[in-house]
């Protein structure tokens, strides 16, 4: 691309250079610094947000594991209590 550009630049002069610069901007081959900086800020913001989300997700997964273990323990205790109550009621019933 630039080799083609270098061939006709000396023939067109300043107007040609201006037209080439405008063409490069309009076709998106070069962008203003403000746009570049804005895109970088957005990228950094989304990267930080995704890292935070991943960290929170990891913490939640650990908490769910802990809660699951606690529920299993409570369920086992409830079953044991229910069995004891049934045995006590069975011992009290008249034969």
N, C-alpha and C positions, 0 to 999 in steps of 0.2 A: 504494500500500500504506500509506504513512504518513498519507495524508489520511484513509483509512478508520480508521486507528488513532487519529488525533487526534479523531475524532468521538465515540468511546465511552470514551476515557480519563477525562475529567472525571466521567463517570457511575459508573465502577467504582472509582476511587480507587487506593490503594496495592496492594490485592490484584490488581486488574486489571493494574497495571503489572508486578507480579511475575509474573503469569501470562503476560503478553505477552513479558517477557524470557525466561522459561523456554521459551515456544513458539518464539521466535527462535533460541535455542540448539539446541533439539531438532530444528528443521527445517534447521539449518545456515546460517541467514542471518547469524548472528554466531558467532564462534569465540573460544575463550580465547587470550590472548596467547601462552601457552606453546606451543600448537599452531601458531600463526602463526610463532613463532620457530623451531620445529622444522622446519617446512616450508621456511622460508627457508634454514636451515642445510643441509638436504638438497639444496635447489636449488643452493646455492653449491658444495657438495661435488661433485655430479654435473657441474656446469658446469666446475669445475677438472679433473675426471677426463676429461671429453670434450676439453677443450683440450689436455691432456697427451697423450691418445691421438692426436689430430690431428697434434700436433707430432712424435710418435714415428713415426707413419705416414708423414709427409712425409720424415723422415730415412731411414726404411727404403726408401722409393721412390728416393731419391737413391742410397743404397747399392746397391740392385738395379741401377740404371742403370750405376753404376761397375763392378759385378761382371760385368754382361752385356758391357760393352765389353772387360773383361779376358779373359773367356772367348772372345770372338770373336778377339782377338789371339792367344791361346794356341792356338786351333784352327787359325788360319791358319799359325802357326809349326809346328805338328805336321804339317799337310799338306805344308808345304815340306820338312820333315825326312824325311817318308815318301817324297816324290818323289825327294829326293837319294839316299836309301838304295836305292830301286828302280833308279835310274840306275847307281849304283855296282855293284849286283849284276848288272845287265844287262851292264855293261862287263866283268865278271870271268867271265861264263859263256863256256864254249868255243863257238866257232862251228862 
